[in-house]
Amino acid sequence: MDQGLQNLELFSFYVMLMSYILCMILYWVWIGTKNELIGQVATYITIIALAANTLAILVRMIIAGRPPLSNSYEFLLTFIWGITVVYLFIEYRYKLRSLGAFIMPISFMILMFIIMSMGPEERIAQAIPPALKSQWLTFHVLTATLAYGAFAISFGLGVMYLLKLSQESNGKKSHSQGIISRFPDLDVIDELSYKVIGFAFPLLTLCIITGAIWANYAWGTYWSWDPKETWSLITWIIYAAYLHARLMYGWKGKRAAWMTIFGFAAVLFTFFGVNYFLPGLHSYASSQAIMLV
């Protein structure tokens, strides 16, 4: 039975991989054409990718007998899942299919990272160390998944804003026939980015709080200024500064767009940079466990 489940997990992973590659290409083709059928197919394949992603996570949970949130491979699967869930909601709610051309490449690159840097030993379900045997792990990583997924969306929106602003600054109108004609108005992009960060920031706060509780359970201290903790705090400060500047000083537009990009760069470094390059209490995350405080 375990072998059958492992084969199913592997099958779902490759269906997910091919679906994300295909939908990324189709979003690129759609944004450069006026063929609405291609856009619809891109959305449907994204839904298939999400279904395969969900199946891979559920099968891993069955195999491991625990929530699949305890190593880098499992977190990256849930990270991609969070990105896709938030993206599909945005596309459905705001009819913003052009965002897919900027979001699906993020999922694709994460999958390429898994394939190129993680060996079979890292992708096989293993028993978790005692420090991770806590219900706080589930709350901690789930809030991180949704928060980081939403921050990826704000990053894509920030890139779209800067591209459209550059076009309009060069005297080209938004109704032109180019790729950027697919983008909504600047004010719409800016407001949506604000809403997405407003959704994600409380989740990031909960992620840090639950991580601190978990750290006390595992190591007897709520905060130790470990590199992971420090960079998660830096990420929190960046997004807190974004919200503060917007609410108190009316920061919008170009400055806000750049802050969303810097914020997501901090998110990526919090995971990839700290896990793989900086030693600390969480340095074992790359092979056995992950802690996203």
C-alpha positions as CSV (number, residue, x, y, z in Angstrom):
1,M,0.0,0.0,0.0
2,D,2.8,2.4,0.9
3,Q,4.5,1.8,-2.5
4,G,1.2,2.5,-4.2
5,L,0.8,5.7,-2.3
6,Q,4.3,6.7,-3.0
7,N,3.7,6.1,-6.7
8,L,0.5,8.2,-6.5
9,E,2.4,11.0,-4.8
10,L,5.1,10.9,-7.5
11,F,2.5,10.9,-10.2
12,S,0.6,13.9,-8.7
13,F,3.9,15.8,-8.4
14,Y,4.7,15.4,-12.1
15,V,1.2,16.2,-13.1
16,M,1.5,19.3,-11.0
17,L,4.9,20.1,-12.5
18,M,3.7,19.8,-16.1
19,S,0.5,21.7,-15.3
20,Y,2.4,24.7,-13.8
21,I,4.8,24.8,-16.8
22,L,1.9,24.6,-19.3
23,C,-0.3,27.2,-17.6
24,M,2.7,29.6,-17.2
25,I,3.4,29.3,-21.0
26,L,-0.3,29.8,-21.8
27,Y,-0.6,32.9,-19.6
28,W,2.4,34.4,-21.4
29,V,0.8,33.5,-24.8
30,W,-2.6,34.9,-23.7
31,I,-1.2,38.2,-22.4
32,G,0.5,38.8,-25.8
33,T,-2.6,37.9,-27.9
34,K,-6.3,38.6,-27.9
35,N,-7.3,35.0,-27.8
36,E,-9.6,34.6,-24.9
37,L,-9.8,30.8,-25.3
38,I,-6.1,30.5,-24.5
39,G,-6.7,32.5,-21.3
40,Q,-9.5,30.3,-20.3
41,V,-7.4,27.2,-20.9
42,A,-4.6,28.7,-18.8
43,T,-7.0,29.1,-15.9
44,Y,-8.4,25.6,-16.2
45,I,-4.9,24.1,-16.3
46,T,-4.0,26.2,-13.2
47,I,-7.0,24.6,-11.5
48,I,-5.7,21.2,-12.5
49,A,-2.2,22.1,-11.1
50,L,-3.8,23.1,-7.8
51,A,-5.8,19.8,-7.7
52,A,-2.6,17.8,-8.3
53,N,-0.8,19.9,-5.7
54,T,-3.5,19.3,-3.2
55,L,-3.4,15.5,-4.0
56,A,0.4,15.4,-3.5
57,I,0.0,17.1,-0.1
58,L,-2.9,14.8,1.0
59,V,-1.0,11.7,-0.1
60,R,2.1,12.8,1.8
61,M,0.0,13.4,4.9
62,I,-1.4,9.8,4.6
63,I,2.1,8.3,4.1
64,A,3.7,10.3,6.9
65,G,0.8,10.0,9.3
66,R,1.1,13.7,10.2
67,P,0.6,17.1,8.6
68,P,3.0,17.4,5.7
69,L,4.7,20.5,7.1
70,S,8.0,19.2,8.6
71,N,10.7,19.7,6.0
72,S,11.7,21.9,3.2
73,Y,10.1,19.8,0.4
74,E,6.8,19.6,2.2
75,F,6.8,23.3,3.0
76,L,7.6,24.3,-0.6
77,L,4.6,22.1,-1.8
78,T,2.3,24.0,0.6
79,F,4.0,27.3,-0.4
80,I,3.1,26.7,-4.0
81,W,-0.4,25.7,-3.0
82,G,-0.9,28.9,-1.0
83,I,0.3,31.0,-3.9
84,T,-2.1,29.3,-6.3
85,V,-5.1,29.4,-4.0
86,V,-4.7,33.2,-3.4
87,Y,-4.0,33.8,-7.2
88,L,-7.1,31.9,-8.3
89,F,-9.2,33.8,-5.8
90,I,-7.8,37.1,-7.1
91,E,-8.4,36.1,-10.8
92,Y,-12.0,35.0,-10.0
93,R,-12.9,37.9,-7.8
94,Y,-11.2,40.7,-9.7
95,K,-11.0,39.2,-13.2
96,L,-7.3,39.8,-13.2
97,R,-6.0,37.0,-15.4
98,S,-2.9,39.0,-16.5
99,L,-1.5,38.5,-13.0
100,G,-1.0,34.8,-13.8
101,A,1.8,35.7,-16.2
102,F,3.8,37.0,-13.2
103,I,2.7,34.5,-10.5
104,M,3.0,31.2,-12.2
105,P,6.7,31.7,-12.9
106,I,7.2,31.9,-9.1
107,S,5.6,28.5,-8.7
108,F,7.6,27.1,-11.6
109,M,10.9,28.3,-10.2
110,I,10.1,26.8,-6.8
111,L,9.4,23.5,-8.4
112,M,12.7,23.7,-10.4
113,F,14.5,24.4,-7.1
114,I,12.9,21.2,-5.6
115,I,14.0,19.1,-8.6
116,M,17.5,20.5,-8.9
117,S,18.5,20.8,-5.3
118,M,16.6,18.2,-3.3
119,G,17.7,14.6,-3.5
120,P,15.4,11.6,-2.9
121,E,16.3,11.5,0.8
122,E,14.8,15.0,1.2
123,R,11.6,14.1,-0.6
124,I,10.8,10.9,1.2
125,A,8.5,11.2,4.2
126,Q,10.6,10.7,7.4
127,A,9.9,10.6,11.1
128,I,10.1,14.1,12.6
129,P,12.5,15.1,15.4
130,P,11.0,15.6,18.9
131,A,11.3,19.4,18.6
132,L,8.7,19.4,15.8
133,K,6.1,17.2,17.6
134,S,3.8,20.0,18.5
135,Q,0.4,21.2,17.3
136,W,1.9,24.6,17.1
137,L,3.9,23.4,14.0
138,T,0.6,23.1,12.0
139,F,-0.7,26.5,12.9
140,H,2.7,28.1,12.4
141,V,3.4,26.7,8.9
142,L,-0.2,27.1,7.7
143,T,-0.2,30.8,8.5
144,A,3.2,31.1,6.9
145,T,1.9,29.3,3.8
146,L,-1.1,31.7,3.2
147,A,0.9,34.8,4.2
148,Y,3.8,34.0,1.9
149,G,1.5,33.0,-0.9
150,A,-0.3,36.4,-0.6
151,F,3.0,38.3,-0.5
152,A,3.9,36.5,-3.7
153,I,0.7,37.9,-5.2
154,S,1.6,41.4,-4.0
155,F,5.0,41.0,-5.6
156,G,3.4,40.2,-8.9
157,L,1.1,43.2,-8.6
158,G,4.1,45.4,-7.8
159,V,5.9,44.3,-10.9
160,M,2.8,45.0,-13.0
161,Y,2.4,48.4,-11.5
162,L,6.0,49.4,-12.3
163,L,5.7,48.1,-15.9
164,K,2.5,50.0,-16.5
165,L,3.8,53.1,-14.9
166,S,6.9,53.0,-17.1
167,Q,4.7,52.6,-20.2
168,E,2.5,55.6,-19.3
169,S,5.5,57.7,-18.3
170,N,6.8,57.2,-21.8
171,G,3.6,58.7,-23.2
172,K,2.0,55.4,-24.2
173,K,-1.7,55.1,-23.3
174,S,-3.2,52.2,-21.4
175,H,-5.5,51.4,-24.4
176,S,-2.6,50.5,-26.6
177,Q,-2.4,47.1,-28.2
178,G,0.7,45.9,-26.4
179,I,1.1,43.4,-23.6
180,I,0.6,46.0,-20.9
181,S,-2.8,46.8,-22.3
182,R,-4.0,43.7,-20.5
183,F,-3.2,45.3,-17.1
184,P,-5.9,47.1,-15.2
185,D,-5.5,50.8,-14.3
186,L,-2.7,51.8,-12.0
187,D,-5.1,52.8,-9.2
188,V,-6.7,49.3,-9.4
189,I,-3.4,47.5,-9.2
190,D,-2.2,49.7,-6.3
191,E,-5.4,49.2,-4.3
192,L,-5.5,45.5,-4.8
193,S,-1.9,45.1,-3.7
194,Y,-2.8,47.0,-0.5
195,K,-5.8,44.6,0.1
196,V,-3.6,41.6,-0.4
197,I,-1.0,42.8,2.1
198,G,-3.7,43.8,4.5
199,F,-4.9,40.1,4.3
200,A,-1.4,38.6,4.6
201,F,0.1,40.8,7.4
202,P,-2.1,39.5,10.2
203,L,-1.3,36.0,9.1
204,L,2.4,36.8,9.2
205,T,2.0,38.2,12.7
206,L,0.2,34.9,13.8
207,C,3.0,33.0,12.1
208,I,5.6,34.8,14.3
209,I,3.6,34.4,17.5
210,T,2.9,30.7,17.0
211,G,6.6,30.2,16.0
212,A,7.6,31.9,19.3
213,I,5.3,29.6,21.3
214,W,6.7,26.6,19.4
215,A,10.3,27.8,20.0
216,N,9.6,27.9,23.8
217,Y,8.2,24.3,23.6
218,A,11.2,23.1,21.6
219,W,14.1,25.0,23.1
220,G,12.8,26.7,26.2
221,T,12.9,30.2,25.0
222,Y,10.4,32.3,23.0
223,W,13.0,34.3,21.1
224,S,16.7,33.7,20.6
225,W,17.7,36.1,17.7
226,D,18.4,33.1,15.5
227,P,18.9,34.1,11.9
228,K,15.5,32.7,10.9
229,E,13.8,34.7,13.7
230,T,15.7,37.8,12.9
231,W,14.9,37.7,9.2
232,S,11.2,36.9,9.8
233,L,11.1,40.0,12.0
234,I,12.8,42.1,9.3
235,T,10.1,40.8,6.8
236,W,7.4,41.8,9.3
237,I,8.9,45.2,9.8
238,I,9.0,45.9,6.0
239,Y,5.3,45.1,5.6
240,A,4.4,46.9,8.8
241,A,6.2,50.0,7.4
242,Y,4.3,49.6,4.1
243,L,1.0,49.6,5.9
244,H,2.0,52.4,8.3
245,A,3.3,54.6,5.5
246,R,0.1,54.0,3.5
247,L,-2.3,54.7,6.3
248,M,-0.5,57.5,8.0
249,Y,1.3,59.3,5.1
250,G,-0.8,58.2,2.1
251,W,2.1,56.3,0.4
252,K,0.8,54.9,-2.9
253,G,2.0,54.2,-6.3
254,K,5.7,53.7,-7.2
255,R,7.1,53.8,-3.6
256,A,4.5,51.3,-2.4
257,A,5.1,49.0,-5.4
258,W,8.9,48.9,-4.7
259,M,8.1,48.1,-1.0
260,T,6.1,45.0,-2.1
261,I,9.1,43.9,-4.2
262,F,11.5,44.4,-1.3
263,G,9.1,42.7,1.1
264,F,8.9,39.6,-1.0
265,A,12.7,39.5,-1.5
266,A,12.9,39.4,2.3
267,V,10.3,36.6,2.3
268,L,12.5,34.5,-0.1
269,F,15.6,35.2,1.9
270,T,13.9,34.2,5.1
271,F,13.4,30.8,3.6
272,F,16.1,30.1,1.1
273,G,18.9,32.4,2.4
274,V,18.6,31.5,6.1
275,N,17.9,27.7,5.6
276,Y,20.8,27.1,3.2
277,F,23.4,29.7,4.0
278,L,23.2,31.0,7.6
279,P,23.9,28.7,10.6
280,G,21.5,28.6,13.5
281,L,18.9,26.7,15.4
282,H,16.9,26.3,12.2
283,S,19.8,25.3,9.9
284,Y,18.7,21.7,10.1
285,A,15.6,22.7,8.2
286,S,17.1,22.1,4.8
287,S,17.2,18.3,5.4
288,Q,14.9,17.4,8.2
289,A,12.7,20.1,9.4
290,I,11.6,23.7,8.7
291,M,10.7,26.4,11.1
292,L,9.3,29.6,9.6
293,V,9.2,31.9,12.6
